[in-house]
Amino acid sequence: MAFDFKKEYKEYYMPKAKPEIVTIPKINYIAVRGMGDPNEWVK
């Protein structure tokens, strides 16, 4: 089951009636970078 950030961290994703400054905790993540068309190798 995938982790649903919007559900777990509602206070960061749901808009407030009044703007405010929030402090986001550190979160580990992975980023994948690449070049070209990902569908090019699909035959």
Number of C-alpha atoms within 10 A of each C-alpha: 3 4 7 8 10 11 11 10 11 10 11 14 11 10 10 9 6 5 7 7 5 8 6 8 6 6 5 5 5 4 4 4 4 6 5 6 7 8 7 7 6 5 4
